Structure formats: C-alpha cells, structure tokens
Amino acid sequence: MSYESNPILDKLPEHLKQYIKPQNYEEYTAIDQAVWRYVMRKNVDYLSEVAHNSYLEGLKLTGISIDHIPNMYGMNRILKEIGWAAVAVDGFIPPSAFMEFQAYNVLVIAGDIRQLEHIEYTPAPDIIHEGAGHAPIIANPEYAEYLRRFGEIGCKAISNAKDHELYEAVRHLSIIKEASGTPQTSIDEAEAKIEDLQNNMGEPSEIALIRNLHWWTVEYGLIGSIEHPKIYGAGLLSSIGESAWCMTDKVKKVPYSIEAAHTSFDITKPQPQLFVTPDFAYLSQVLEEFANTMALRKGGLSGVKKVIASRELCTLELSTGLQISGAFNKVIQHQNQAAYIQTEGPTALSYREKELVGHSTKHHPNGFGSPIGKLKGINLAIEDMSPRDLKAYNIYEGERISLEFEGGIKVEGEIITGTRNLRGEIILITFKDCTVTHGDTVLFDPSSGLYNMAVGEKIVSAFNGPADLSSFDLITHEVTSTTIKPVISPERRKLQLLYRQIREFREGTNTTISRNKVFKEICNNYPDDWLLSVELYELAKNNNDQAFAREILDHLHEVKKEHPDLGHLIDDGISLVNNAGVIS
C-alpha cells in the first residue's frame, strides 16, 4: 500500500484507490516550503478580512500550518475528528472520481506544489489550492455536508464522449503550463484546443452542468450579500492574486441560483463574474433543485438517450427496482416512451445496489435486452399483478406464452421461473425456447439460450456507473499524461541549498549559517530571485539588524526595477514583515 490508511479511507472502493499516490513529503524542497509559507502568510493576512469566518477557524481545526507544507497523513489524524480524510493524487483526476471521493468524505489533494515562478496562480491542482483552499472550509459542518452530498449526486451525473476529451485536454494544459521550459507555442496550442472543444461540445451533459455548479461554489464561490461578500471558494482562497481581484468592482457579483449550472467558465483566465450565496444552506437547496433535473431522478426515454450518448458504463433502474448496468447502445421507443432497451458487452442485474444471484457479467457477457412497459390490451402492469392475476394471464411457470407489449415488442417462449423483489413483486421472468421480436426484426432467438425478461412499466432512474460496484472491474484508469517533474540544474540545487540554510537558521536547527554570506551569494549568482531576500529581510528586521535590512531592501528595489512584474509580490512580502503581529 502506497499510503497510510485509516477507518475513513478503508471504506473507499478499490476503483477509487487506484488514483491515490504517496505524498513523498521528502521531495518538497526548501524553495517549495518558502513558496507555501509566503502564500499562506499573505493569505492569512489578507483573508482574515475577506474570507468566511470558517476559513481561519478551519486552518486550526484541520492542522494546517502556515510555516510548513502539510503532511496530509498527519492532517488525517486531525481530519478524522470531523469525519473526513485526505489523499494525494497526481493533478486532475476524472470529475466523476473526484466527486465520488467527496461522497466518501475524502478530500483529494494534488501532492505537487506550484513553482516559485507561478506563485500567484497555477491552472494545475496543487497542495496550496487543495490543502489551503478546500481543507479549512470543510471544518464548517453545513458546508462539509454540502460537499459530501455534492459528491454523492455528482458521481451519478451522466457524461458524454466529449467530456472525457475535454478533461484530458484540460489536464494536459495544466501539466505543461506548470512545467518549466514549456514553449509558449505548446501552451497556445493546448489552450486553442480547449477553446475549440468548449465551443463544440453540443448539448451540455449532466457532468458538464454539475461541474459548472462545482466551479461557481466549491472553487469560486462567494457568500453573504452582493454588497459585502466573503470568500469561501478554494480557487479564490488559494490564489493571492485572484482573492484580491475578486473583491474589486471589476468582478461582477450576481446572486447564486441554478443558473450557475448553465454558466461556463475558462480555467485559464481570472473570472469576470462570481456568484454569491446568502449562506451554505442555500447551496444545498440549489443542489437538490439541480438533482431534480437529472436522469437520476427523472429516468424516462430522455434518461435512456443520455446513457446511450455517454458510451460509458451506466445503470437504468425500472419501476420494480430492478437495475440494469452496462453500456447501453439501443432503445426502441413508442409514444415518447422507451419500449425496449439493449446493452452491449458485459451486463449485470441488481436490486437495491446489490447484484442478483445468477445475473453477473459472467451470466450476461454479450449484452442484455428487455421490453419495458405494459402488455397490449391489459391495463394492469405485470409488476402490479397478484399471483391470481398472473395465473389468469398464463404468466406462470411451465406455461408457453406469447406476451405482446404496447410498444410492439413480442416475447414468445416457455416460462421457467420468476424472480421477486422484497415487496413480493415479480422483477424478472426467465424463459426457455424464447424468441423476442419487434415487427420483422428478431431481437433474441432460442439459439442464445435462456432469455431473462426484465419486468418494469417505467424507467425511473438513469445514472453513471454500475448499481453494484462489485459487478465490474473498475480498476481500468489509464493516465495519458503525468505531472512533469522539473529537471533540476546544478545552479538550482545550489539555490535550494541556500533556501534550506535560511530555513534551518529561522527554525533554530542550524544557527551557524552566515546570513550575510547567503545574501552575497544571492546578489552575485541569483540576482533575479526575490523570495529568499524577503526571508532574509524578515530575519534582519526581527534581529534589529537595520543596516543589513537596508542593504536587502536596496537589492529588492533593484530586482523590482529589472522585473516590474514582481514588484507587487516583493512589496507584499516586505509589508508582511513590517506589519508587526502578522508574522506567524
């Protein structure tokens, strides 16, 4: 096992565990630690004024330190007190898997950290975004329940073929944009591909719509009043640039509603508009409103069409509670209702999320098809028939019968047995020597063996994934691209050593380090580096070494002249040092 488990992680299904990777804490460099510390100190300083009050309280409750990148398995010892856990993953994972983790109260944290060059914002998920953004807010019980419920509903949302293509394109962009040395032409091409995909997605799928809801709440949500909103979205909490930008009048604030599901976003740019929810309870209200529009709750012919378009493993649930899980490829319709449904490849039958004995994928390796609806000329649905009714209509073991459905499907064969649900309703009828036809088209013939006919007047639910997780081998995820680890040059290694020396000096583990010598090394060999000089300035200021502090400030002023784009970062770092009581 590549990670340390606990009672919450033990409950994860195997197919989710395939995404978990070790955090490898020892791979974080002293520069990485300095990046974390700068962002966190800046965030806590600024966010104490503009973030929802759950944020600062949550930092303490979830054990997130301002001075050290969190060890998430250390975090787990604290998170379990609020019923959650954390795992490390490699960048973006598929949206349905991400949401399913949430349904199990598990926070997914990208183990990598942004480079110093991207300290303000990175499109790639990183530990600053996940650990410092998501984790603190889940300490709020009402929000934590929203997140769990969102995962529960979101992982049932049906995708379409283009969703996966878009996911792969976004993942690829996030990887190359964070990687050092990527040519701008490659980034431009990746961004153009995403833009082209987004402009040609067709009718948005359920996963696309609920991903929008996730973005405008969990990632980029504001809470309170339009006039005086507070930040709770992790994307804003973890971006020292955008958390300030979003509070200005340049960003439009609108009341949160289900309309957010139909509002797209661009991951590569700051958001020009944000939604404001009055409170966390309202988030759950809108989520349930959206869930009412999903095939999960509506079923019907539209639900069947969605699962066919997805080309993914999905489930249809009939009015008897029988659940058919597989890759659906065909529907015959009648009067705007599904009259016959068909899967291809391995299929399993379940009842209440538990596979029926004798109806695994081994029993249905080549697909499953069944009529849906009432029998022609009989007002009573089969599922509503009493044993006396069934006998009256010859739907009985040992009888040879011809059943004609309203949708034009005809089933002819000898009944062997029937399977009932817990309420005593018949949910499956097994025939031998059976032929199933629709007009002149033969849908099933006796050479295929026994025929199992699902019983159900209606399709009441359609959703992503299998009914019983154990019915299918779901450990099939193939990563097409992985996070690119930077190639560390000898010069960079020397710079990392200098950062480590100053870190050790500040923490008291090695006080023999000459800070003046380190500073001279920076000036001579790394004139563009600014963050270590800010840390040296902090030490000089705290040591009341005014001459050394002035020398460092003069150097930082020169860096600003050479690199105006770094000016605000340097000024903010100096401001943190100068404002007594802010530094932790």
N, C-alpha and C positions, 0 to 999 in steps of 0.2 A: 504494500500500500504506500503510495507516494505522499500521503498527507496524514496528519494526526486526526483521528475520528473522535466523535463524541455522540451522545444519545440522539441529538437532532440530525447529525449527518448520517447516523446509522439507518435512519428511516428513508434516506434517499433511494429511489430505484436505481438499478445498475446502469441504465442508459444515461442517467444524468452524471454519474460518477466518471464517465468517460471524458468529460470536459475538465475535470479537476486536475490541476498540476501542482507540484510542490512550489512553495513561495521562493525557496532558495534565498533566504534573508542575507546570507553572507555575500551575495553578488551585488548588493547595493553598495555603491562607492561612497566615499566621503562627499563627493560633489552631489550625488543623489540626496544624501542626508541634508546637505546645505540647501538644496532646492526645496525639499519638503519643509524645512524649518522656515525659510523665507516666506513661502506661500502661506503656511499656517499662521505665522506671526502677523503677516499682512492681513490675512482673512479675519483672524480673531479681533484684530484692531478695528477693522472696518465693519465686519459683520456683526459685531456686538451692537451696532447701531441700527443695522438694516435687516438682519436675519430674524426669522421667527424665534421666539424665546426658547423653543425646543432645541435649537442648534447648540448653544453654549452649554446648556444642561446636558445634552446628549453627548458632547465631547467627553465630559467627565464620566457619564454613565457607561459609555462604550469603551473606555480605557484608551482613548486616542491621545497620544502625547503631541505637544507642539514641537518638541525638540527632536523626536525620533520617528522615522517611518514605522508604522505599527507592524508588529509581528501578528498576523491575523489569527494565528492559532493561540497566541496569548490573548488576543481580543475575544476569542471564543469562550474563554473561561469567564469573561465578563458578560458577553452577549447572551450566554445561556440563562442568565438571571432574568432576561426579558424575553426568553423563549426563542431566541434567534441564534444563528451561526453564520460563519463566513468561510468561503473557499476561494482559492486562487484559480484563475483561468488565464488563457492566452488571448488577450484582446477581446474582440467581439465574438460572441457565440450566437447561434441562431436564435431569433426572437422568441420562438415558442419554448426553447430550452431555458432561456433566460427567465421567462415568466414562470415556467414550471418550478424552477429553483425557488422563486418567491413564494409559490404556493406551499412549499415545504418550509417556509420561514428561513430560507438560506440566502444570504447576501452574496452575490457574485462579485468578486473583486479582481480586476486585472492586476496582476502582480507587478508589471513593469511601471516605471515612473518616467514622466516626460523629461526630455533633455533640458539642460540649462538654457539652450537656445530657444526653447518653446515654453519657457517658464509661465507665461501668462495663459496660454491656451494650447491644447492639442486635440485634434479630432479623434485621436486614439483613446480608448478607455485606459485609464491608468490609476494607480493606487491613490493619487491625490483626489481624483474625481470620485472614485468609489468609496475609499476609506474615509476621506474628509468630507465628502459630499453626502452620500447615501446613509452611511452608518449612524451619524449623530441623530438624524431626524427619526429613525426607527425607534428611538427611545420614547417617542410620543406614542402611547398605546393606540390612540384612534388612527393615527397615520400608519402605524405598523399593521393594523388590521386592514386598512385600505390597500396597502401594498400586498399583503397576503391574498386578499380577495381578488385583487387585480391579476395576480399571477394565476390564481385558480381559474378565473374566467378567460384570461388572455391566452393560456396554453391550449384552450379549446377552440380558439379562433381559427378559421379556415384560411389558408393561403392560396395563392395561385402560382403558376410556374414562374412568373416574372419576379415574384417576391424574393425567391432564392437567388436569382441572378442579381437583383439589386443589393441584397445582403452581401454577396460575395464582392461586388464592386465597391461597396462602402468599406468593407473590411480591408480590401486591397489598398484603397486610398489612405485609410487611417494608418496602415503599416508603412507605406512608402513616404508619407508626409512626415511621420515622426522619425524615420530613419535618416541618419546623417548622410550627406552626399548625394541624395536623390536628385537627378537633373530636373529642372523646372518643367521641361517638356514632358517628362513622365507624369508629373503631378497634373499638368494641364490636360493631358490625355485622359487620366483617370477621372478627373472632375468632369470633363466633357462627356465621358461615358455615363457617369451617374446622372448628369443633366438630361442626356438623351433617354435613358431608361425612365427617369421620373416623368418625362414628357410623353412617354408612350406606354404607360402602364395599363391603359384601358380603365375599365370599371374597377375602382379600388376594392381590394379584397378585405375580408374582416380583419386579417392580421395587419394590413396597412392602416386601416382606420383605428384600430386599438393601439397601434404603435404611435399614431398621432396623439391619442389621448395620453399615452405614457410620456411622450415628449413634453407636452404642454403642462403636465402636472409633476410627475416624478423628476423629470430632468430640468424643466424650465418654468416651474410654477411659482406664482406669487400668491400671497394670502393676505386677507384684510380688506381694506377699502381701496377703491380705484385711486383716491387722492393720496392715501398713505399706506401703500402695500409693504409687506415684508417678504423676504426671500425664504423659500423652503426647497426649491428645486436643486438637485445635486449639481447639475451643469453650471448653474449660477454660483452656488456655494463654493465650487472648486475652481472657478475662474476669476483671478484677481482683476482681470480687465473687464469682463462682462458683468460681474456683480456690481461694479460702479456704473458702467454704461447703462444697465437696465433701469437704474433709478433716475435717469435723466428724462427730460421731456422728449428726447429724440426717439424713445421707445414707446410706442402706443400701448396703453393698458386697456383691456376690454374685460367685461365680466365673463367668468368661466361658464361654459354651457356645453351641451352635447355638440354644438357647432365646432368645437375644437377637434372632434374626430374627423371633420372634413376640411381641416386647415393643415396644409402640408408645411414642411419645414426644410431648410437647407442646412445640413450638418457642417458645411464648410464656411458659413458666414455668421456673424452676430445676428441675433433675431430682432427684426424690426418691430415685432408686436408680441406681447405676452398676455396670458390670461390670468385673471385674479379671482381666486375662490374666496368666498366670505369666511369659510372655516374648513377644517378637514372633513367634517361630517358631510358637507355638500359634495366633496369628491366622490364619496361612496354612493350618494344619491344619483349623480350623473352616470357613474359606472353601471349601476343597475338599470338605468334608463337605456344605456347603450346595449347592455346584455339582452334586453328585451327585443332588440332589433336583430340579434344574431340567430343563425340557424340552430344554434344550441337550444334555443327556446321556441323557435318558430317551426323548425322542421319543414315539412311540405316539399312540393316539387322544387321550389327555389333552393332549398337545402340540398336536395339531391344534385341539382345542377352545380352547386358550389363545390361539392366533394368530387364531382367528376372533373371540374376545371382545375382542381388543385393538383391532380395527378399524384397525390400523396396518400399515405395510409390514413383512412378516416373511418368514422363509425356512423351508421344510421340506426336510430332507435325507433321501434314500432310501438303502437299504442298498447300492445300487450306487455311491453318491457323487454322484448327480445331485441338484442343488439347485434348488428352485423358489422364486423370490422374487416376492412380490406381496401384494395384500390378499386374504386368504382369506375366503370367505364361505359355504362349504358343505362338508359332509362327509356321505357315506353310510357308515353303519357296519354291520358284520357280526360277530357273536360278539365284541363288545367290541374290534374292530379297525377301523381306517379301511379302507373298501373303495373309496372314490372321494373325491378331493379336488378342489376347484374354487376358482379365484381370479376376481376381477372387476377389470377395468381392466388397465393395463399390467403385464405379467409378463415376467420374464427367466429363462432356464435357464442354470445354471452347473455347473462341475465343479471341485472344489477351489478355490473362491472366484474362479474365472476364467470369465467368460461364454463360453458355447458359440457358436461362429461360426454365424450364421444363426438365433440364438434370443434376440435382444434384445427390448426392449419394442416396437420397431417391427414385429417379426415376430409378437408376441403382444399387440396393443394392447387387445384386448377380453377378456382373461382366458385361463385355461388350466385344463383339467380332465383328470384321468387316473385309471384304476383302479390300485389298489395290491393286492399280494398274489399268491397262486399261482393257476394255472389249475385249473379244476374237474377232478377225476379224475386229475390229473398231480402226482405227489409232488415233482417236480423244478421248482424255481423257474426262470423264464426266464433270470434272470441267471446261474444255475449251469449252464445248458445249453452243451454244447460245440457247435461248428459242425455236427458229425454229428447231435447231438440236435435242434438247431434244424431241420435239413433233414428229419429224421424226422417232426417235428410240423408240417411245412409252413410254419414261420416262416422264410420265405425270400423274397428279392427276386423280384418278378414273380408271386408266388402270391396268389390270392384266398383269404381265410381267414376263419373265424369263431372268435374266441377268447372263451371263457366263463370268467369268474373265479369263485372260490369265493364272493365277496361278491355275486354275482348281476349283475355288470356284463358286458355282451356287446359286443365290438368286432368289426364286420364290415367288411372292405374289402380293397383290394389293397395289398400291401406294396411300397413303393418302395425304401426303404433303411433301414439301421440305423446308429446311432452307438455307438461303443465307447469305454470308458474306457482308461486307460493299462495296466490289467491285462488288457485284451482282452475284458472283459465288456460285453455289449450293454446300453446305458443308455437308449436312445431308439429307437423304431420309428416310421417315418413311413409313413402310409397315404394313398391317394387313394380317392375314391368311398367314403368311410367313414361308417358310422353307429354311434353308441355309445348303448346303451340300458340302462336299469335297470327291468326289468319292462315296463310300458307307457309309461314315461317316456323320451322321447328326450333324451339329453344332448348329442349332437352329430350334425349331419346333413351330407350331402355339399355342400350349398349354402355351407357355411362354408369350403370349400377343403380344403387338406391337413390331416390330423389327425396330431399328434405325440403318441405314447403314451409316457409315462414308464415305465421298467422299474424295478421295485423291489418286493421282497417285503415290506419293512417301512419304516416311517418311523423313522429312528434319531435324528433331532435336529430340534428346532424352536427358532428363536431370533428375537429382534428384529433388524430391519434386513435389508438385502439381502446376498446372498452376495458379490457383486462390487459394490463401492461405485460403480464407474463405470457400472453399468447404469441408474441412476436419477438424475434431477436432485434432489439432496437439499438444494439451497440454497433452501429454502422457508420458513425460520423467520420468523414474523411476531411481533414484540414487541407484546403487547397493552397493556403499561404500562411506562414507563421511569422510572428514578430521578428523583425530583423535586429539582431544584436549588433551594436556598433563595433567596428574594428578599432581597437584602442591603440593609438600610436604611442611610441616611447615618450613623446612630449606630453601627451595626455596623461600617461601614467605618472609622470613627474608632477603634473598639476594635481592629480588625485592625491599624491603623497603630501603635497603642501596643504591641501584641504584637510587631510586626515591629521596632520600635525597640529593645525589650529583647532580642530575639533577636540583632539585629545587635551590640548592646553586648556581650552574652555571648560572641559568636563573634569579637569584635575587629574587625569590619568598619566599625563606627562608634562610637567611644568618646567622642564629644562629647555623647551623649544625657544629659540630666539625669534620673536615675532618680527623684529626689525629685519633679520636676515631673510625671513619668508617674504616680507614686503618687498625687499630689494629684488628678490628672485621674480616676483610677480611683475614689477616695473620693467625689469630687464628682458624677461623671456616671455611673459604673458600680458602684454600691455592692454589687450582687449578684454581681459577678464575683469569683471566688476564685483561679483558676489563675494569673493574671498576678501577683497579690500573692504567691503562693507562689514564683514565679520571682524576683520582686524580693527576697523574703526570702533566697533562696539566694545572690543576688549580694551582699546586705548582709552576710550571715554569712561568705561567703568573703572579703569585703573587710575583715572585722573591724570593720564599722561597727555597733557594738552598739546605739547609740541609734536608728538607722534601723530595725534589725532588730526592736527592741522596739515601735516605732511600727507596723510592719507586723503584728506578732503581735496587737497590740491591735485593729487593724482586722479581722483574720481572726476574732478572738474575737467581734466584733460581728456579722460575717457568719454565724457559727455560731448565734448567738442568734436571728437573723432567719430562718435556714434550717437547722434542726436536721438535715435530711436530707443536708446537705452536710458535716456535722461530721466523719464518718469520712474523707472524701476530703481535707479540709483537714488533719486530724491526720496522715494518712498522708504527705501532701506535706511537712509540717514535719518529720516523723520521718525521711524520706529525707535532708533537708538536715542534720539534727542528727547523724545517724549517719555519722561520718567514714569514708571509704573506700568508701561505697556509690555516691556520685555518679560517673557516668562522664563 
